[in-house]
Amino acid sequence: MDIDQLISLTDGYSGADIDELCDRVKEQPLIDSIKSDSIINITMNDFKYALKSVRSSVDKESLK
């Protein structure tokens, strides 16, 4: 997993936004893990998919 890319993709996200992102990221791998009775690793693709639905709640003016 490319941490620098993840940092770039979440630039401007609040702690709460990142918490929500992590909750969304783990959903499908957890379901797949339960169904297959095996460990499913979280990948960058899981983060990219979750980022489609989790946006920054902080506006640009607040970041200044």
Protein Blocks (a to p, Z undefined) as FASTA:
>chain_A
ZZklmmmmmgoiafklmmmmmmmmmmmmmmmmmmnopacdddfklmmmmmmmmccfbdfk
lmZZ
